């Protein structure tokens, strides 16, 4: 009963939550926490982990879970009050947290406590080491005037980053296209057409009204037979929040300049020559040269495969290929060569069956059961709450699932923390998370059919969720995904993606929405055969983004960057095999690095993918539901949070250092250089 109460009392009450009340609570909490910390530092000459660090962990946990619904709801609801509250609270919290990390007395106290610990394997030891690094990175050693300057820079940066993300969302949400001619919508999926027609009818118009959510964009760019329509959508998508968009009021060009300038100044203040080096202080990779060499080496090993792919597509299309043709002809080629298509596969993946299959996989691997709890209040009628139960029928956590695209909801897919696991001072708090995607909403019959790409995305985010939920670390600062180096945080998610390419697992996830039959083995074989076509081009595209990210955060002779498009143009000239139109403004919507935590860290996807492919290769050489292997992965990787060295944890699991070969093999890349 105690566990049940601790789990329920930490959940946000989404039916009664108001932006104003939460904002007042946050403001009061920050003031109270300031007083408490000052009191703790003055209360005793004999300061211990229990007397100082534990209470601060409690307070930070309380603040995090109170702010969580504000941060979340402004991303998923079309309600201005939540965005306004988020924008009001963000500077306050940024200033408070930076101020905390600049507290000289607190830093000295943490150092004294660390010096009394002699076990590097003790989670307390690792927490204190990370916190001391945070003190340094936030300017604890700066003179008072420079500390204040750092706080001002950090506070302004957080607000501009939030503005960047909100501009992308607003620019995306405002775009609409009314199509009357039936010839122009040929090939677009039935579910997308149905929604577009309903939208037109609701607005008293004929034909179809299309919006720019990802399911619509993906369907058009991949399936629309009308080439000018594909280009129209490509241009709308690639010019979001830019000077080339139809509505230019959300142009992010100036925000990018400000963000990069502020980051550069922050890094300089604490002794780093550029923000890239500052960012790497808390990552696995040692130097920017190491990252660039890793990416360029991967590009060289991938290039010959990508060249073969582009030549195959050119011959197949029998016309010059533009950027808006690539997805279309990759799909057409797969249909022609492997007799497999997105539309055929979708019939086997109704949302409910995919969910059942993913939950079944978690039970077989980790012995946990996942069940819906309809009594938990949510923020939208399509949202579900899932309880997670161990083999002893004890609830160990839970998460909200918000899967469908809608207006006002940020595009993309992500996992975020609602409540972090904590077990201090006799109080156990269970982890709660948010799992968010943007799949095609259910039709009039309540059926939502997912593409296989959607299925892979769901597996990916579920991997993050398992990392959050299965942690055994009781200290919030290093529990779950906290304290994990950013270039390793994608390991559990990309590891889980691999299961979406296994027949036993996919069969469990599938059930034809009309016949009720599971995915046939021959259909899966075609899917597997088609898996790697286009992987070389996709790899180069991700490397292009990662190189752009690391380069814009390197030192540019202390000058504000006038135009990062020039940097991207040079990287594309070296890396890309696809002609990019001059109007493309991809950076203006690159939220991952300009507002999403991946600044000078986008390479992490490829870095962690090496670890994930190698980790999964252990299952490929065994049985897919190998409980012993899964338990070892859970123990060595998923449970440890940021309490241990992640490279050593990988070696403990795999028995050796990671190898690049499994990733190349998995993607069908030969690995030869030109």
Secondary structure, 3 states (H helix, E strand, C coil): CHHHHHHHHCCCCCCCCCHHHHHHHHHHHHHHHHHHHHHHHHHCCCCCHHHHHHHHHHHHHHHHHHHHHHHHHHHHCCCHHHHHHHHHHHHHHHHHHHHHHCCHHHHHHHHHHHHCCCCCCCHHHHHHHHHHHHHHHCCCCCCHHHHHHHHHHHHHHHHHHHHHHHHHHHHHHHCEEEECCHHHHCCCCHHHHHHHHHHHHHCCCCCEEEECCHHHHHHHHHHCCCHHHHHHHHHHHHCCCCCCCCCHHHCCHHHHHHHHHHHHHHHHHCCCCCHHHHHHCCCCCCCHHHHHHHHHHHHHHHHHHHHHHHHHHHHHHCCCCCHHHHHHHHHHHHHHHHCCCHHHHHCCEEHHHHHHHHHHHHHHHHCCEEEECCCCCCCCCCCEEEEEECCCCCEEEEEEEEEECCCCCCCCCEEEEEECCEEECCEEECEEEEEEEEECCCCCCCCCECCHHHHHHHHHHHHHHHHHHCCCCCCHHHCCCCCCCCCCCCHHHHHHHHHHHCHHHHHHHCECCCCCCCCCHHHHHHHHHHHCCCHHHHHHHHHHHHHHHHHHCCCCCCCCCCCHHHHHHHHHHHHCCCCCCCCCCHHHHCHHHHCCCCCCCCCHHHHHHHHHHHHHHHHHCCCCCCHHHHHHHHHHHHCCCCCCCHHHHHHHHHCCCCCCHHHHHHCCCCCCCC
